[in-house]
């Protein structure tokens, strides 16, 4: 084994525990340890069917990506171990930019199906984001009160907890969906550029959980994004990140700009949201180079908050120490 590979594998085994929700470090009968800084990029060139997506292939993307992430042949068992029948699972989507640049509804349907197969009741599953109108613009139907069905609503419908959460540079009220309702979170961001903070992926998706995100875009979001992500309530409840990279955007975000969007036809899966953001940053920079756009650093919006998060031991931000695995379906 080459020395660099040995160092990387030793790091993944020995130093990654602080990245994880404490209650989910070990899964009896499944794995000895969760995949701390592994990021799986699963690509499916045939996932598109005309102007829509092929559900069967998208299911394969999710199942095989999760199997690769946890190195197991039984992806449903992972859902069963990650989430109990008593959990209230909040799925944090990103619907700011309308149907074509949001967490795709079909992907959410498949995630929900896997949760229900694991025994999570429909009423214990909540799709949530900033505002009802954002969710509706992405094709979701609002259901706040019928607990016999999957619920779906924005922070404007449920409100914010009274406590002010203060950490480092941030001081924010957090949505009651996260403070009072959910016991676990699946983070489903979108792979896209952001015109102020460089990129918006796993960590920044939680700007949609607070009442004052407009305050935290200075200095390209550094250290604000990392400080928010460090809040224990967010880190400990987030058990899985599934980044929707079916349609990705390398310029002009966060609004949908079709001229700068490309069909990546992929999902990115990780436990470590910082590692996922670092991989996503690299993907966007590579695409910008391919399309003759300047590096983010040259236009003063390099997402250094990702490196700050690594220094704060919230996850792995050193690309050479991330176990970035690519598979095709």
C-alpha positions as CSV (number, residue, x, y, z in Angstrom):
1,X,0.0,0.0,0.0
2,X,1.3,3.4,-0.9
3,X,2.2,5.6,2.1
4,X,-0.4,8.2,1.1
5,X,-3.2,5.6,1.0
6,X,-2.0,4.2,4.3
7,X,-2.1,7.6,5.9
8,X,-5.6,8.3,4.5
9,X,-7.0,4.9,5.6
10,X,-5.5,5.3,9.0
11,X,-7.1,8.7,9.4
12,X,-10.5,7.4,8.3
13,X,-10.4,4.6,10.9
14,X,-8.8,6.5,13.8
15,X,-9.8,10.2,13.6
16,X,-13.2,10.4,12.2
17,X,-15.5,9.7,15.2
18,X,-16.0,13.4,16.2
19,X,-17.7,14.0,12.8
20,X,-20.7,11.8,13.7
21,X,-23.9,12.0,15.7
22,X,-22.9,10.3,18.9
23,X,-26.0,8.0,19.0
24,X,-25.2,6.5,15.6
25,X,-21.6,5.6,15.7
26,X,-22.2,1.8,15.7
27,X,-24.8,-0.3,14.0
28,X,-25.0,-3.8,15.5
29,X,-25.2,-6.4,12.9
30,X,-24.4,-4.0,10.1
31,X,-20.9,-2.4,10.4
32,X,-18.3,-1.8,13.0
33,X,-18.1,1.9,12.2
34,X,-19.9,4.4,10.0
35,X,-18.0,5.7,6.9
36,X,-16.8,8.9,8.5
37,X,-15.2,10.8,5.6
38,X,-16.3,8.7,2.6
39,X,-18.2,10.5,-0.1
40,X,-19.8,8.4,-2.8
41,X,-20.5,10.0,-6.2
42,X,-22.9,7.7,-8.0
43,X,-23.6,8.6,-11.7
44,X,-26.4,7.4,-13.9
45,X,-26.3,8.6,-17.5
46,X,-29.5,6.7,-18.2
47,X,-31.5,8.2,-15.3
48,X,-33.2,10.7,-17.6
49,X,-36.3,9.7,-19.5
50,X,-37.2,12.5,-21.9
51,X,-37.8,15.6,-19.8
52,X,-38.3,13.6,-16.6
53,X,-36.4,10.9,-14.8
54,X,-36.5,7.1,-14.9
55,X,-37.7,6.1,-11.4
56,X,-36.1,2.6,-11.5
57,X,-32.7,4.0,-12.4
58,X,-32.9,6.7,-9.8
59,X,-33.8,4.0,-7.2
60,X,-30.6,2.2,-8.3
61,X,-28.6,5.4,-7.9
62,X,-29.8,5.8,-4.3
63,X,-29.5,2.1,-3.3
64,X,-26.1,1.5,-4.9
65,X,-24.8,4.8,-3.6
66,X,-25.9,3.9,0.0
67,X,-24.5,0.4,-0.4
68,X,-21.1,1.8,-1.5
69,X,-21.1,4.4,1.3
70,X,-21.6,1.7,4.0
71,X,-19.9,-1.2,2.1
72,X,-22.8,-3.5,2.4
73,X,-25.1,-5.3,-0.1
74,X,-28.3,-4.6,1.8
75,X,-29.1,-0.9,1.5
76,X,-32.5,-1.3,3.1
77,X,-30.8,-2.5,6.3
78,X,-29.0,0.8,6.5
79,X,-32.3,2.7,6.5
80,X,-33.6,0.3,9.2
81,X,-30.5,0.9,11.4
82,X,-30.2,4.6,10.8
83,X,-33.9,5.4,11.7
84,X,-36.2,3.7,14.2
85,X,-39.9,3.4,14.1
86,X,-40.1,6.0,16.9
87,X,-38.1,8.6,15.0
88,X,-39.6,11.7,13.5
89,X,-37.5,12.2,10.4
90,X,-37.2,15.6,9.0
91,X,-36.0,15.8,5.4
92,X,-34.4,19.2,4.8
93,X,-34.8,20.1,1.1
94,X,-33.6,23.1,-0.8
95,X,-36.5,24.6,-2.8
96,X,-35.4,28.3,-3.1
97,X,-35.1,28.2,-6.9
98,X,-38.2,26.5,-8.2
99,X,-38.8,23.0,-9.6
100,X,-35.7,22.9,-11.9
101,X,-33.1,23.8,-9.3
102,X,-34.5,22.2,-6.2
103,X,-34.4,18.9,-4.4
104,X,-36.3,16.7,-6.9
105,X,-39.6,15.5,-5.8
106,X,-39.1,12.0,-7.3
107,X,-35.9,11.6,-5.2
108,X,-37.9,12.5,-2.1
109,X,-40.5,9.9,-2.9
110,X,-37.9,7.2,-3.1
111,X,-36.3,8.3,0.2
112,X,-39.7,8.3,1.9
113,X,-40.5,4.8,0.5
114,X,-37.3,3.5,2.0
115,X,-38.1,5.0,5.4
116,X,-41.5,3.6,5.4
117,X,-40.2,0.1,4.5
118,X,-38.1,0.5,7.6
119,X,-41.1,1.1,9.7
120,X,-41.2,4.9,10.0
121,X,-44.9,5.9,9.9
122,X,-45.9,8.4,7.2
123,X,-46.9,11.0,9.8
124,X,-43.4,10.7,11.3
125,X,-41.8,12.0,8.1
126,X,-41.6,15.7,7.5
127,X,-40.4,17.5,4.4
128,X,-39.4,21.0,5.3
129,X,-37.7,24.2,4.1
130,X,-37.8,27.9,4.7
131,X,-41.3,28.8,3.3
132,X,-44.4,27.1,2.1
133,X,-44.3,29.0,-1.2
134,X,-40.8,27.7,-1.9
135,X,-41.9,24.1,-1.4
136,X,-45.0,24.6,-3.6
137,X,-42.8,26.2,-6.3
138,X,-40.8,23.0,-6.4
139,X,-43.9,20.8,-6.8
140,X,-44.5,19.8,-3.1
141,X,-48.0,19.8,-1.5
142,X,-48.3,21.4,1.9
143,X,-49.6,19.2,4.7
144,X,-49.0,20.5,8.1
145,X,-51.6,18.8,10.3
146,X,-52.7,15.4,8.8
147,X,-50.5,13.0,10.6
148,X,-51.8,10.0,8.7
149,X,-49.7,11.3,5.7
150,X,-46.2,12.6,5.1
151,X,-46.2,16.1,6.4
152,X,-44.7,19.0,4.4
153,X,-44.4,22.7,5.5
154,X,-42.1,25.7,5.8
155,X,-40.7,27.5,8.7
156,X,-43.2,30.3,8.1
157,X,-46.0,27.8,9.0
158,X,-44.5,26.3,12.1
159,X,-42.5,29.2,13.5
160,X,-39.2,29.4,15.4
161,X,-38.3,28.3,19.0
162,X,-37.9,31.0,21.6
163,X,-34.3,30.2,22.4
164,X,-31.6,32.1,20.7
165,X,-28.8,29.7,19.7
166,X,-25.5,31.4,19.9
167,X,-22.2,29.9,18.6
168,X,-19.2,31.9,17.5
169,X,-20.3,34.5,14.9
170,X,-23.9,33.4,14.7
171,X,-26.9,34.0,16.9
172,X,-30.2,32.7,15.5
173,X,-33.6,31.3,16.2
174,X,-34.1,27.8,14.9
175,X,-37.2,26.4,13.3
176,X,-39.5,24.4,15.6
177,X,-39.4,21.7,13.0
178,X,-35.8,21.0,14.1
179,X,-36.0,21.9,17.8
180,X,-39.4,20.4,18.8
181,X,-40.5,17.9,16.1
182,X,-37.7,16.1,14.5
183,X,-35.5,13.5,16.2
184,X,-33.4,12.9,13.1
185,X,-32.6,14.7,9.9
186,X,-31.8,13.7,6.3
187,X,-30.1,16.6,4.6
188,X,-31.0,16.8,0.8
189,X,-29.2,19.9,-0.6
190,X,-28.7,20.6,-4.3
191,X,-25.3,20.9,-6.0
192,X,-25.0,24.5,-7.1
193,X,-23.0,27.7,-7.2
194,X,-23.8,30.6,-4.9
195,X,-23.2,34.2,-6.1
196,X,-22.0,35.3,-2.6
197,X,-20.6,32.3,-0.7
198,X,-19.2,30.3,-3.6
199,X,-21.3,27.1,-3.3
200,X,-24.4,26.0,-1.4
201,X,-24.4,22.4,-0.4
202,X,-24.7,20.4,2.8
203,X,-23.7,22.9,5.5
204,X,-25.3,26.0,4.0
205,X,-28.6,24.2,3.5
206,X,-29.1,24.8,7.2
207,X,-29.4,28.5,6.5
208,X,-32.9,27.4,5.7
209,X,-33.4,26.4,9.4
210,X,-32.9,29.9,10.9
211,X,-34.7,33.2,11.0
212,X,-31.9,35.5,9.9
213,X,-29.8,33.9,7.2
214,X,-29.4,37.2,5.5
215,X,-27.0,38.3,8.2
216,X,-24.4,35.6,7.5
217,X,-23.3,36.1,3.9
218,X,-20.4,38.5,4.6
219,X,-16.9,37.4,3.8
220,X,-18.2,34.7,1.5
221,X,-20.0,33.1,4.5
222,X,-16.8,32.5,6.5
223,X,-17.0,31.6,9.4
224,X,-20.8,31.9,9.6
225,X,-21.7,28.7,7.7
226,X,-19.3,26.6,9.8
227,X,-20.4,28.2,13.1
228,X,-24.0,27.5,12.3
229,X,-23.2,23.9,11.3
230,X,-21.3,23.4,14.6
231,X,-24.4,23.9,16.7
232,X,-25.0,20.5,18.4
233,X,-28.7,20.4,17.6
234,X,-27.9,20.4,13.9
235,X,-24.9,18.1,13.9
236,X,-26.4,15.5,16.3
237,X,-29.7,15.1,14.5
238,X,-28.3,15.0,11.0
239,X,-27.7,11.3,10.2
240,X,-27.3,11.3,6.4
241,X,-26.7,13.7,3.6
242,X,-27.9,13.0,0.1
243,X,-26.9,15.7,-2.3
244,X,-29.2,16.0,-5.4
245,X,-26.8,16.5,-8.3
246,X,-29.2,15.4,-11.0
247,X,-29.2,18.9,-12.3
248,X,-26.2,20.9,-11.1
249,X,-25.3,24.6,-11.6
250,X,-21.8,26.1,-11.8
251,X,-22.6,29.8,-12.1
252,X,-25.3,32.3,-11.3
253,X,-26.8,30.6,-8.2
254,X,-28.7,30.3,-6.1
255,X,-31.5,31.3,-8.6
256,X,-32.0,28.9,-11.4
257,X,-30.0,29.9,-14.5
258,X,-30.5,27.3,-17.3
259,X,-27.5,28.6,-19.3
260,X,-25.2,27.6,-16.4
261,X,-26.8,24.3,-15.5
262,X,-25.7,20.9,-16.7
263,X,-27.3,17.4,-16.4
264,X,-24.8,15.8,-14.0
265,X,-27.2,12.9,-13.4
266,X,-25.6,12.1,-10.1
267,X,-26.1,11.8,-6.3
268,X,-23.5,12.5,-3.7
269,X,-23.9,10.6,-0.4
270,X,-22.0,11.1,2.9
271,X,-22.2,11.1,6.6
272,X,-19.6,13.8,6.9
273,X,-21.3,17.0,5.4
274,X,-18.0,18.9,5.4
275,X,-16.3,16.2,3.2
276,X,-19.3,16.3,0.9
277,X,-19.1,20.0,0.6
278,X,-15.3,19.8,-0.2
279,X,-16.0,17.3,-2.9
280,X,-18.9,19.4,-4.3
281,X,-16.6,22.4,-4.3
282,X,-14.1,20.5,-6.4
283,X,-16.8,19.4,-8.9
284,X,-18.0,22.9,-9.4
285,X,-14.5,24.3,-9.8
286,X,-13.8,21.6,-12.4
287,X,-16.9,22.5,-14.3
288,X,-16.1,26.2,-14.2
289,X,-12.7,25.5,-15.6
290,X,-14.2,23.3,-18.4
291,X,-16.6,26.1,-19.2
292,X,-13.9,28.8,-19.1
293,X,-15.2,30.5,-16.0
294,X,-12.6,31.9,-13.4
295,X,-11.9,30.0,-10.2
296,X,-14.0,31.1,-7.3
297,X,-11.0,32.5,-5.5
298,X,-10.3,34.9,-8.4
299,X,-13.8,36.4,-8.0
300,X,-13.6,36.6,-4.2
301,X,-16.1,34.0,-3.4
302,X,-14.0,31.0,-2.6
303,X,-16.0,28.9,0.1
304,X,-13.3,29.1,2.8
305,X,-16.0,28.3,5.4
306,X,-15.5,24.6,4.3
307,X,-11.8,24.8,5.4
308,X,-12.9,26.6,8.6
309,X,-15.2,23.7,9.3
310,X,-12.3,21.3,8.9
311,X,-10.2,23.3,11.3
312,X,-13.0,23.2,13.8
313,X,-13.1,19.4,13.5
314,X,-16.6,19.3,12.2
315,X,-15.6,17.1,9.3
316,X,-12.8,16.5,6.8
317,X,-11.9,19.4,4.5
318,X,-8.6,18.0,3.2
319,X,-9.4,16.6,-0.2
320,X,-6.4,14.2,0.0
321,X,-7.9,12.6,3.1
322,X,-11.4,12.2,1.8
323,X,-12.4,8.7,0.5
324,X,-14.1,10.0,-2.7
325,X,-15.5,7.0,-4.5
326,X,-17.1,7.2,-7.9
327,X,-19.5,4.5,-9.3
328,X,-21.7,4.3,-12.4
329,X,-25.1,2.8,-12.6
